[in-house]
């Protein structure tokens, strides 16, 4: 049982409550001739202990029979009916046992109208406390279960997105390698060696949720080196990021996918060179900007670029990925993540 967020053993509450309620009962019931206050209290204590423990047994039994929240109305109706029957039968039995009444008294309507209602009201108040606590615990468990399922679903989706990255990168790299083999085998050999270094980074980090910006920058420089082997004069990349921001974190392969997105969707030629800028904006955003010169046809897209980045950042909370398109430029900004403590992430 939890009261105000503190876990208290029910058995302690019950027995303390029995002693307190028994004391209250001595003022609600009349005292027999020659009966001392101590005798009356001890009698009330026995009655209260029997009724409270009996009622508790009834509550627990029907909780097991009807454990689900949707069964609550039926459980309450049956519990209350059994509780009333228990009190109506139990009170005269105890009174007769302690010689408090004659057998003939139990045939009187006045007896039941005077004695039993007090017991029923007391039991109903105590029962409402049990039921409110039980309902709250069920509700809290249900909420926690829903949150656990939601988090597991998000985590599963995140892992699926992570697993998309390696095949996607390899597929595009192999396409590039195929082109280079046809153009210049020596360049293709150098590309293959550098590709192995790049892919090692992917294998080491694809399971991680975050990597440092410094590590990602070193990786993307290697990736850009591969691209510039194919576009030696028509592609330029300018990285302007102070050391103070490099300890912050981003989702792995974010930069690579943004650079790849620029390459995939824009014309790169001597007449139309592509320039990519990577820089910090507003001290908390990583921006990747390229001059806009869209290809008229890029074929069927796998749609794992910006969608993948948006979905992975959604896993960390409300971190918005902004895409700004002007007449001359295409800009994507992603939030930098500052790791405060293990598994505790806030935007920088």
Secondary structure as UniProt FT lines:
FT   STRAND          2..3
FT   TURN            4..5
FT   STRAND          6..7
FT   HELIX           10..28
FT   TURN            33..34
FT   HELIX           37..65
FT   HELIX           69..71
FT   HELIX           72..97
FT   TURN            98..99
FT   HELIX           103..107
FT   HELIX           109..111
FT   HELIX           112..116
FT   HELIX           117..183
FT   HELIX           185..205
FT   TURN            206..207
FT   STRAND          211..212
FT   HELIX           213..230
FT   TURN            232..234
FT   STRAND          235..240
FT   HELIX           243..245
FT   TURN            246..247
FT   STRAND          249..250
FT   TURN            252..253
FT   HELIX           254..265
FT   STRAND          274..281
FT   TURN            282..284
FT   STRAND          285..291
FT   HELIX           306..314
FT   TURN            315..316
FT   STRAND          322..325
FT   STRAND          329..335
FT   STRAND          337..341
FT   TURN            342..343
FT   STRAND          344..347
//
